[in-house]
Amino acid sequence: MLGVAIASELTNLHHLLRAKQVIWHWAQPAFAIFVLLNIVAFWWGAANNQGSISFARFLPILLQLVLLVLLAAVSLPDKIPDDRLDLGEYYHENRRYQWILFSLYFWSIHIGFVARTLALDISALDKVAMLGPDTIAGLIAFGMIFAQRWRWIALGFAFFALSPIAWAARTLG
């Protein structure tokens, strides 16, 4: 499923790059890169989890895979009109859907992390320290659903630009 998601996103990118009537805007390509990085992070994490799991444990993973495919599908336009395509307008027309999908994806993962962290035998302060950054990221993703002004959108993207650095610090050895 992740291969289909990446292929869909790259196919749409190919069509955009070849089209002459595209008015480029930074927000939608930034969202597409953000989605691609999330797909790669998910794939990387899945590669490290070897062994069998029950069907009940697979269902949340299936939901996350479906959400990633939907995110890849909306990350770049799949149809280019004959007259023009403004990527800034595309972003605003699809921002709620995109960020709702991403919020669902994020929280479907984070809720499990919260449950595992709360079950640890560590201090409340350590739990807050573990949960804080990711919880803030989830709240910012939720806030992006409602962000209409480009400065707030840029600020949200600037925050999320730090996520690959945080992910790499956690996962690369």
C-alpha positions, 0 to 999 in steps of 0.5 A, spaced: 500 500 500 505 504 501 508 503 494 501 505 491 501 511 495 508 513 493 507 512 486 500 516 486 504 522 489 510 521 484 505 520 478 501 527 480 508 530 481 510 528 474 504 531 471 504 537 475 512 538 472 510 537 465 503 542 465 504 549 463 498 552 466 500 551 473 501 557 478 506 554 483 505 556 490 510 553 496 504 550 501 502 544 497 509 541 495 511 542 502 505 538 504 506 533 499 514 532 501 511 532 508 506 526 506 512 523 503 516 523 509 511 520 513 510 515 508 518 513 509 518 514 516 512 509 517 515 504 512 522 505 516 518 503 522 515 497 519 521 494 516 524 494 524 518 490 526 519 483 524 515 477 527 507 476 526 502 480 529 494 478 531 489 481 526 486 485 532 493 489 532 493 489 524 487 493 524 490 500 527 496 499 522 491 498 516 487 504 518 494 508 518 496 505 511 489 507 508 490 514 511 497 514 508 494 512 501 489 518 502 494 523 504 498 521 498 492 522 493 490 529 496 497 531 496 498 533 489 492 534 484 491 528 480 487 532 475 490 539 471 484 543 468 486 546 461 485 553 463 490 553 469 491 550 476 493 555 482 496 550 487 495 556 493 488 555 491 488 548 491 491 548 498 486 552 501 480 548 497 483 541 500 487 544 507 481 541 511 481 534 508 488 534 508 489 536 515 483 532 518 486 526 514 493 527 517 490 528 524 487 522 524 493 518 522 497 522 527 493 521 533 491 513 531 499 512 532 500 517 538 494 514 542 498 508 542 504 511 544 500 515 550 497 508 553 504 505 553 507 511 556 502 512 561 503 504 563 511 505 564 513 506 571 516 512 571 515 519 574 509 524 572 514 529 569 518 524 565 511 522 562 510 529 560 517 530 557 516 523 553 509 525 551 509 533 550 513 534 544 509 529 540 502 531 543 504 539 541 505 536 534 498 533 534 495 539 536 498 543 531 496 538 526 489 539 528 490 547 528 492 547 521 485 544 519 483 551 521 489 555 519 487 560 513 492 566 513 499 564 509 503 566 515 500 561 520 500 556 515 508 557 514 509 557 521 505 550 522 510 548 516 516 551 519 514 547 526 513 540 522 520 541 518 523 540 524 519 533 525 524 529 520 530 532 524 527 529 531 525 522 527 532 521 525 535 523 531 530 517 534 531 512 529 538 512 526 543 509 530 
